[in-house]
Every structure is written in structure tokens, then in C-alpha cells.
Amino acid sequence: MPARRLKGGWGIDAVGVFPLDAAMNEPFEIATGAKTVVANVLVRVRLENGVVGWGEGAPSADGRHESQASVLALLKKAARRLPGRDIRAWRALLEDIDDALPGQGVARAALGMAVLDAWARRAGVPLRTIFGGAQDRVASDVTVTIVPPERARAAAKRIVSLGVRTIKIKIGRDVDEDYERVLAVNAVGKNLKLMLDANQGYSVRQALLLLKKLARRRIKPVLFEQPVPRGDDDGLKSVERFGGVPVAADESAATRQDILRLAQKRACSVVNIKLMKGGWLEAWDIALIARAAGMRLMIGGMVESSLAMTASAHFAAGLGSFDFVDLDTPLWFKKDPMRGVSFGKGGIYDLSEVAAGIGVKPGPSLKV
């Protein structure tokens, strides 16, 4: 029996799920591995009046927990629950999505993104208003991945030419090599803000050794992200206490329970929030818990196109109070398959001209 159509076209008519494959202009290499191609997922939610919302999911580079194939299978199954539902009750829809996809952050994020985009487009408001509309733009850093010093220096020069002064440097494999990479980036210009990200690659001793070596050169990072393995809360706390720099939890901060634990232990001062870790509601609660505990906020992501990155920009801009923004991965696409808002001069995501929704949709190269 077909679902009853809702007056005003607020009902969900159909949900489509597709692979999102794209070439990269160079590998995105971090301590835990390298991503050489984009193998993401795309979700389309169509309302009864024809309005369409879009969502993207990006599995991690290691593929150990969520792969493109596994996420597509989960989404196709979960999508069957949505036709006929009233999208005005978007909060209840997101809760149902989370219940149907326990522990599946990428699938939750992608399907929830499409639902929220469709609702915001139908309501005629930019996505950031859902979260409070605190700001209409955010400014991102740009990353230098694990490459030799000469390539790191060249990458930093390109970053500075974009008008970006905050550079995130991937480290975590070898202290001496990482030290040389940081020196190479720092030499590109004065007054650069350097962030370090070890992606769990160091011990406490290695992290403190690197900071000591940098201090001798009068280099003090503005942030040290996830220096030690997930689960080593005491290690995070030690690096911040003895290293003298703010430490951010990333892999250690995936759930609400993680943030409560980190806050109770005072293990770090910054939390990196990513929609792909647990979906929209998890990310929202993490931000609220962290702020209530006096922790600073960072927004990041996986290797995502302008669609998911701009959605994260709406999230951060809507809530406000994000001190660190790391939404640069569209720069690694050989050709961004999306159209609309994108990474702009100075790393700015300008959301002020978005009339409704995310402000990004698939371009003509995507046959969806």
C-alpha cells in the first residue's frame, strides 16, 4: 500500500544511494596510512514536491571498520524506512536513523545530511540556522601531509598563496623526519600558525621530544592533535601538561561517553568533532558537552568533497565558538564533483549567500 502523501509536499518520496568515486591529485598520507582515491557514498532524499536533499559519507582511509561497499549496503537497507515520513519531524528522523545504524557513523552522517538538506531546502533556510545561525562563515586551515621536507616546503608555499596562514602538519611516524618537515613549513613565512597531527602515531616520550626540539628553534604549535593512541587518556594529559601546548582529542573522541570521560579526567583542552564519527546528533551532543566542560572546539572531517565539508562548515558556523577549523580536503580532489559553496580564498567557507540547505549539489559529471 503506497504511503499517504502529506499536504504541502513535506513527505519523503524516495531515497537513492550511490557510490561517489573520484580521483585525487596526490595521496593523502598520515601516520596510519595513505588514501589514494576517493571511494565515498552519496545519498539523495527526494520530497513529494520534488525538492531534493543531498548527503555524503566518507569511510576512513584504513577501511577496517567502514568501507564504501559496507556503507552502501547499510544505507540501502536503512533508506527503506524513510519514504512516507514527514521531514518536518527531522529530529525524530535522525534519531530513527541512529537507531537503525548503531555504531555506523559514516552511514548516519550521509543519510542525516541528506535529510537535513532536504528539510532546509523545503523550509527555505540555510542549514546553519538549524544549529543557531551564530556565524555565516568559517576559515579553514590547510594540511601538509607526510611528505619529505622539500615537498612540505613547496606545499606550504602553495598554502600561503591561497591566503591561508594556519597550516596543519601531519606527523607521527619518525620524530626526526617530522621535525625536519615542521622546520621546512615554518621557514616559508613569518607568523604562521602551525598545528601538529600525529594521528595516534607517537608515545608520550616521542611527542614531548618533538616539542622540545621545536622549542629550541622557538617554534610553538598552536595545537597538537591526537599525539598518542586512542585509549591513552593519561598520555594526552601528559603531553598537554609537560609539552605546554593545547592538545586535541580526535580518535579518542568519537562518542558522547568519550567526551564525558575526557572531561572528567581533564585529559585535553580541545575536541575534534567530525560528523563521520557518529552522525549529526552525536556530533551535536559532543559539542554541547565539550563546551559545558570548558573544552575548546575543532571541526574536521575525512577526505570529503565540498558537499560534506560545507555541511560541516554549516554545523560549526551555526553553533559558533569553533576555535579550530580543518575542512580542506576538497583540495585533494583532482576535480571536485560538486557545485556551489567551496573552499575559498583564505580558506573561507562563505555561507552568507546560501538561500536554502547546504548550498552544494552534485555537478554534471555525477550521473545521479
N, C-alpha and C positions, 0 to 999 in steps of 0.2 A: 504494500500500500504506500503510495507516494506521500512524502512529508507535507503537512499543511503549510501553505505559503503564508508568510507574515505580512501584514499590512505595512506598506512603506518600503518593502524590499529589504528588511533588516535580517531576514533569514539567510543562512548559509545554503547555497545551492549545490556547490560541488567543491571538492578539494583535489588538486593534482599534485603529484610528486615526481620530480625529475632529477637525474644526475646533473651536476654542474661541473664540467671538466674544462680546464683552461691551462694554457702553457705559462710557465714562469720565465722571467728574463734572466734569472740566476737562482741558484739554490738558496733556500733559507736555512742556514746551518746554525744549530745551537748545540749545547753540551750533550743533549740526549739523542741527537740525530739530525738528519737533513731532510727537508721537504723539497722535492724537485719538480713536482707537478701538482696542480690543484685538482683534488677529487672531492668536491663538496656536494651538497644537495640543495635543491631549490623546491620551494613549496608555493603553490598558488591557491588562494582561497577566493572563490567567486561567490558574490552575493546574488540574491534573487533579482535585484535590479540591475545587475551587470557590473557593479563595482568589483574591482579585483585588488586583493592584497597579496604582497609577496614576502617570503621569508627565506633565509639561507641558513644552512648548518655546515660547520666546518670541523670534521673529525681531526684529532691531533695527528701530528706527523708520524708517531710511532705505530698507530693503528692497532695497538694492543687491546684497547677497550671498545672503541667505536670506529668502524670503517665505513666507507661510503656505502658498501653493499648492506651492511647490517643496519645502518641508519635508514636507508631507503626501505628496507623490509619493515622496520618498526613503524615508519611513518605511514606506509600504505595501509597497515593494519589499524593504526590509531585514527587515520583520516576517515574511516568508515563511521566513526561515532559523531561526526560533526554536521553532515547535511541535515537541514531542518532546524538546527539550533538557532536561537536568537542571539545575534552577535552583540546586541546591546548589553547582554549579561557577560561581558568579556572576562571579568574576573572569575566568574564561575567556570567559564570555558577553560581558562588557563589552569584552574585547579583540577578540572577533569583531565586535561592533557597531562598534567604532572602525575596524577593517579594512574593513568593508563601507561605512563612511561617512567616507572620508578628507576632512578639512577641513570637515566639516559639524557644527559644534559644537552647534547647536540640536537637530538630529535625534539626535545622540549623547546629549545630555543628557536629552531626553524619553524615549527608549527605555530608556536606562540607569536612569533614575529609576523607571520602572515595574517593571523587573526587580528592582531593589534593594528597592522597596516590597513587591513580592510575596514575595521571599525573606524579608525581615524579618517580614512578617505571618505567613508559614508557620512561621518559626522561633520566633515569639512574643517577639521582642525589638524595642525601638525602633531606628530606623535609625541613630541616633548611635553605637550600640555598635560598628558595623562599623568606624568610624574611631577607636575607642579609648574613647569614652564619658567624655571628660575633664570635661565640664560637662553640666548639664541645662537650661541657659537661656542666651540671649544677649540683649543690649539694643541695639536699632537706633536710629540717628539718624532724622530726617525731613527731607525735601528741600523747599526753596523753589526753584521753577523760575524761568525767565527771565520775570519779570513786572515791571510798574512798581513803584516804591518803596512806594506806598501799599498795593498788593496784597501785596507782600512782607511789609510790617509786619503786615497782617491775618493772613496765613498763619503768620507766626512766633508770633503770639498764640495761634492755634489749636494750634500745635505745643506750646507751653509748657503749655497747658491739658490736654494729654494726659499731662503729667508727663515730657516729653522735654526734655532740656537740651542735647543736641547737635544742631545744625542744619547741614545741608549746603546750600550756596547755589550754584545754577547760574550760571555767568558765561561769558565767552568771546566776546562779540560787540562790546562797546564798553566801554572801560575806565571812562569817566566814568559811564555808566549803571550798570555793575556796581558801581562804588564807592558810588553812592547806594543801590543795593539792599542792599549789605552794611551800610551805616550804618543803614538802616531796620530791618533784622533785629536788629542789635546793640542798638538802642535799646529793644527790647522788655523786656529784663531783664538783671540783673547775672549775671556768672559763667556766661554761655552759652559753650559750646564751638562755635566756628564752623569749618566745613570748606568749602573752595572747590573747585569742579569746573569747569574750563574746557572739558572735552571736546575738546581739541586746538585751541581757538579762538584762542590767543594766540601771539605771538612771545615770545622771551625778554625783550625790551625792555618789552613791554606787561605781562607778568607781574610783572616787577620794579617797574615803575611803580606798578601797583596795590598791591603790598605796601608800597612806600614811602609812598604816600598813606595807607594804613591805619595804618601805624606812627606817622604824625604824630598820629593820633587814638587812639593806644595800643591798637590792635586788632591782635592777633597770631593768625592762624588756627592751629588745631592740625594742619591738613593742607591741602596744595594738590595736588589730583588732576589729573593729565594737563594741565599748563598749555600744552604745546606739541604740535605734530603728531607722530603716530606716526612713528618712524624718526629723530627728532631726539634721540638719547640724550644728546648733549653739551648740548642745550638743557635737558633735565631736570636734568642735573648742575649746570648754571649757575644755574638757578632755586633749587635747594636750597642751593648754596654761597653765593650772593650775596643770596638772599632771606631766609635764616635761619629757614626753616620746613621741616618734613618734606615731601617730595614723593612722591606715589604714582604709579606707572605703572598705567594702565588699558588704553587702546587699544594701548599699547606692549608690553603683557604678555599675549599671547594663547597662547603655546606654551611648552613646556619650553625650547626653544632661546632664546626671548626672555629668559627669566629668567636663563639662564646668561650670556647676553651682557650684560644689565643688571648682573648681579652682578660680572662681570669688570671692567666699566667703572666700577663703583660710581656708577652713574648716578642712583640714587634709593634711598631707605631703606624704602619701603613698596610692596607689590604688591597690587593689587586683583584678587582671584580671583573669576571668575564661571563657573558651570557651563556657561552657554550659549556660552562662547568655544570650548571644545574637548571638553566632556563630563567625566565623572566621573574617569576615570583621569588625564587631562591635568591637571585641577584638583588632584588629589591629589598628583601629582608636582611640580607648581608650588609647592604649599605646602611640601613637604619640601625642595625645592631652595632656596627662599627662606629658610626657617628655617636651613638649613645655612650659608647665606651671610650670616647675621646681619641679614636684612631682616625688617621687621615685616609682619604680615598684615592684609589687609582682605577682607571678603566683601561682594559686591554682586550685582547682577542687572540684568535688563532690566525691562520692565513686565510683571510676573508676578503671578498670583493667589496666594492663601495656600498652594496646593499646592506650587508650585516654591519660593516664598520660605521655607516651613517646611522643605522638603528642604534648602535651603542652610543654614538655621539648624542642622539636624542635623549637616551637614558641618562647620560651624565649631565647634559645641559639642563634637562628637566629637573633633576634633583638638585643640581648645583653642588658646590663645595668639593669638587674633584680637583685635587692639587696636582695630580699626575695623569696625563692622557697619552695613551700608546695605541694609536689607531692608524698605523701607517702601512698595513700590509697590502693595500691596493697597488702600492708602488712596485711590488714584486710580480704583478701580473704583466705578461708581455703585452696584453691588451685587455683592459678592464671590460668585461662583457655587459656592464650596467650603464645606464644613462640617468643623469640627474645630478644631485649633490655629490661632490667628490672631494678628495684631499686637495686643498687649495694652497695658494702662496702663503708661506709662513706656517704651513701645517694646519691651516684653519679649515674646520668644517663649519661653513656659514649656513645656518638653518633658518635665517630670518626670512628668506623668500619662499620657504616651503608652505604652501597653502593648506595641504592636507596629507596625512600619512607620513611615510618616511621621506618621500621626495626622490625616491630612486626606484627604477624598474628595469627589467631586462631589456637589453638592446636588441637590434635586429639580428645579430649573429646567433642568438639563442632561439632555437625553434621550439617554443613552448606556448 
